[in-house]
Amino acid sequence: MALSVNNDLVNLSQNFESLKAKVEAIEIIVYGEKVLELDDSTWENIRRKRNYILKSTDWTVTPGCSVDQAQWSAYRQNLRDIPQTYTVISDVVWPTQPSTLGPNS
């Protein structure tokens, strides 16, 4: 009987962790969509968008990643430079995101 209870607890724990991970993934997607929908009317909104895009594209500059890392590094640097490049909010032009296909695709 104790073995069954332990197995049930293990199963419940595994199910809980799986559901928790799914909820966290949904929260990231919803948060990201809300951030990307912000208008570019304040520097705070622009920074929030930029920071979200940088965080969501971190994977592109990890060793062994199959995308064109030079293009992605330049894109990410352009994002980081937005506050220094533009002095007027209405002049901000978002850089074009490179392809997620590998350089040999």
C-alpha positions, 0 to 999 in steps of 0.5 A: 500500500505504501508503494502505491501512495509513493507512486501516486505522489511521484505521479502527482509531483511530475504532473504538477511540474509539467503543468507548471512548465506549461503555465510558465510558457504560456505566461511568457507568450502572453507577456511577450505579445503584450509587450510587442503590442505596446505603442512606441510613444515612450522610451520606456515602451521602446526599451521594454520591447527591445529588452523582450526581443533581446531576451527572446533571441538570446538563443541565436547567439549560443555556440553551435546555433545553426543561424547566421550568428553574424547577422543576429549579432548585428541585429541584436547590437542595433536593438541595443543601440536604439536609445543612443541612435535616436533622440526623437521617439517618432524617428525610431525604426526597428531593425529587420529580424534576420532569418532563423534558417541556418546559413546553409539552408 
